[in-house]
Amino acid sequence: MNEVLIKLSRCVELGKIDKVSPYPPDMKGQDGADELAKYALDNGVKPDEILEDALIPAMASVGNRFSRKEIYVPQMLMAAKAMNSAMKHLKPFFLSGETKRKGKFIIGTVAGDLHDIGKNLVAMMIEGGGWEVIDLGVDVSSEKFLKAVEENPGAVIGLSALLTTTMENMKKTVSAIREKHSGSKILVGGAPVTMDYCQKIGADFYSPDPQGAVNYLNELVN
């Protein structure tokens, strides 16, 4: 079974979604992450084992390679899609409570901003890192973030902004969360965001890439 998990990990890392997926070309016609995850479950491998021994290491490798600029957004998206195709087989076990996740992560692009690629990449990487992700989408008001925090006590919050004009709304949302849930951990990111801005608005962490966010979250639970 170890061999299956190694193959699954490789499929996720290389973005091999399923058997009919043409990408990558040298794996054409081979089982992908979808089939291998199902096969592993059907043959008695525990969901948390699949997550810990195959999916998390694969996504960590992808994240680190992206940080080093060895791969770019298209390869990251393919890897995330492959990871999602495996995760769909594991989700029923998480939902039933049979398998535990590391924690909850609420993410959204702030009010007035409709950009979602960066936010989606972070969400996929964090889910691949073993967290339950609550994705609020784009153009998310402070009120919507607050409601999600109230419904998910103890969740970590991630705010994304890709426009300098919407950074002010990021600041407003951080202030609103701090006012009602002062102990919440808040991560911020997006092209115009910097560590200086993160500190200035009272957020806890900034990362220029998704893997940095995953590493920070893991430090919170380890």
C-alpha positions in Angstrom: 0.0 0.0 0.0 3.0 2.3 0.6 3.6 2.2 -3.1 0.1 3.4 -3.8 0.6 6.4 -1.5 3.9 7.2 -3.2 2.2 7.1 -6.6 -0.7 9.2 -5.2 1.7 11.8 -3.8 3.5 12.0 -7.2 0.2 12.5 -9.0 -0.7 15.4 -6.8 2.7 17.0 -7.1 2.7 16.7 -10.9 -1.0 17.6 -11.4 -2.3 14.2 -12.6 -6.0 14.5 -11.8 -7.4 11.2 -13.1 -6.9 8.6 -15.7 -8.3 10.6 -18.6 -6.4 13.7 -17.7 -3.9 14.5 -20.5 -1.5 16.3 -18.1 1.3 15.6 -17.6 1.9 14.0 -21.0 4.3 11.3 -19.8 1.6 9.9 -17.4 -1.1 9.7 -20.1 -3.5 6.8 -19.6 -2.2 6.1 -16.0 -4.4 6.2 -12.9 -4.5 9.7 -11.4 -5.0 11.1 -7.9 -8.8 10.4 -8.1 -8.4 6.6 -8.8 -5.5 6.1 -6.5 -7.2 7.7 -3.5 -10.3 5.6 -4.0 -8.1 2.4 -4.4 -6.3 3.2 -1.2 -9.5 3.7 0.8 -11.1 0.5 -0.8 -8.0 -1.4 0.3 -8.1 -0.4 3.9 -5.8 2.6 4.1 -7.1 5.1 6.6 -8.2 8.6 5.4 -5.8 10.4 7.8 -3.0 8.2 6.6 -3.7 9.2 3.0 -3.8 12.8 4.0 -0.6 12.7 6.2 1.5 10.4 4.1 0.5 11.4 0.5 -1.4 14.6 0.2 0.2 16.9 2.8 3.8 16.1 1.7 2.9 16.5 -2.0 1.3 19.9 -1.5 4.2 21.0 0.8 6.6 20.1 -2.0 4.5 22.0 -4.5 4.3 25.0 -2.2 8.1 25.0 -1.6 8.8 24.7 -5.3 6.5 27.6 -6.0 8.3 29.7 -3.3 11.6 29.0 -5.0 10.1 29.9 -8.4 10.7 26.4 -9.8 7.0 26.2 -10.8 4.4 28.8 -11.5 0.7 29.4 -11.0 -0.6 27.0 -13.8 1.4 24.1 -12.2 0.1 25.0 -8.8 -3.5 25.0 -10.0 -3.0 21.6 -11.6 -1.6 20.2 -8.4 -4.4 21.7 -6.4 -7.0 20.2 -8.8 -5.3 16.8 -8.4 -5.4 17.2 -4.6 -9.1 18.1 -4.7 -9.9 15.0 -6.8 -8.3 12.9 -4.0 -9.9 14.9 -1.2 -13.4 14.3 -2.5 -13.0 10.7 -1.4 -11.7 11.7 2.1 -14.3 14.4 2.8 -17.1 12.1 4.0 -14.8 10.8 6.7 -14.0 14.4 7.8 -17.6 15.4 7.8 -18.6 12.3 9.9 -16.0 13.2 12.5 -14.3 9.9 12.0 -11.1 11.7 10.9 -10.0 14.9 12.5 -8.5 18.0 10.8 -6.0 20.3 12.3 -8.4 23.2 12.6 -10.7 25.6 10.7 -9.5 28.3 8.3 -11.9 31.0 7.1 -10.8 32.8 3.9 -12.2 35.5 1.6 -11.2 38.4 -0.7 -12.2 41.6 1.0 -15.1 43.9 0.0 -14.8 45.6 -3.4 -12.3 43.1 -4.7 -13.3 40.4 -7.1 -9.9 38.7 -7.6 -9.8 35.1 -6.5 -6.8 33.2 -8.0 -4.4 34.0 -5.2 -7.1 33.3 -2.6 -8.0 30.0 -4.2 -4.4 28.9 -4.3 -4.0 29.6 -0.6 -7.3 27.9 0.2 -6.3 24.8 -1.8 -2.8 24.7 -0.2 -4.2 25.0 3.3 -6.8 22.3 2.7 -4.0 20.1 1.3 -2.2 20.8 4.6 -4.9 19.1 6.6 -7.2 22.0 7.5 -11.0 22.5 7.0 -11.4 25.5 4.7 -14.4 27.8 4.8 -14.2 29.8 1.6 -16.4 32.9 1.7 -15.5 33.9 -1.9 -14.8 37.4 -3.2 -16.2 40.9 -2.3 -16.7 39.7 1.3 -18.0 42.3 3.7 -16.7 42.7 7.3 -20.2 41.5 8.5 -19.8 38.3 6.5 -16.4 37.6 8.0 -17.7 38.3 11.5 -20.7 35.9 11.0 -18.3 33.2 9.8 -16.1 33.7 12.9 -19.1 33.5 15.2 -20.2 30.3 13.6 -16.7 28.8 13.8 -15.2 29.7 17.1 -11.4 29.4 17.2 -11.0 29.4 13.4 -8.0 31.2 11.9 -9.0 34.0 9.4 -7.3 34.8 6.0 -8.0 38.1 4.2 -6.9 38.7 0.6 -6.7 41.9 -1.4 -5.2 42.4 -4.9 -6.0 46.1 -5.4 -4.4 49.0 -3.5 -7.9 50.5 -3.5 -9.3 47.6 -1.5 -6.5 47.5 1.1 -8.5 50.0 3.2 -11.3 47.4 3.4 -8.8 44.9 4.6 -7.9 47.3 7.4 -11.6 47.8 8.3 -12.3 44.1 8.4 -9.2 43.4 10.7 -10.5 46.2 13.0 -14.0 44.8 13.1 -12.7 41.3 13.9 -10.3 42.6 16.6 -13.2 44.5 18.2 -15.4 41.5 18.7 -12.9 38.6 18.6 -9.7 40.0 19.9 -7.9 36.7 20.2 -8.5 35.6 16.6 -5.5 34.9 14.5 -5.6 36.9 11.2 -3.5 36.3 8.1 -3.3 38.8 5.2 -2.0 38.5 1.7 -2.2 39.7 -1.9 0.0 41.5 -4.4 0.0 45.0 -2.8 0.2 43.7 0.8 3.4 43.8 2.8 4.6 42.8 6.3 4.7 46.5 7.2 1.1 46.9 6.2 0.1 43.7 8.1 1.6 45.0 11.3 0.2 48.5 10.7 -3.4 47.2 10.5 -3.0 44.8 13.4 -3.0 41.5 11.6 -0.9 38.6 12.9 0.9 37.3 9.8 1.7 38.0 6.2 3.2 35.7 3.6 4.1 36.5 0.0 3.2 32.9 -1.0 0.8 30.1 0.0 3.3 27.8 1.6 4.3 30.5 4.1 0.6 30.6 5.3 0.6 26.8 5.6 3.8 26.8 7.6 2.4 29.5 10.0 -0.8 27.5 10.5 1.1 24.4 11.3 3.2 26.3 13.9 -0.1 27.2 15.6 -1.1 23.6 16.2 2.3 21.9 16.7 
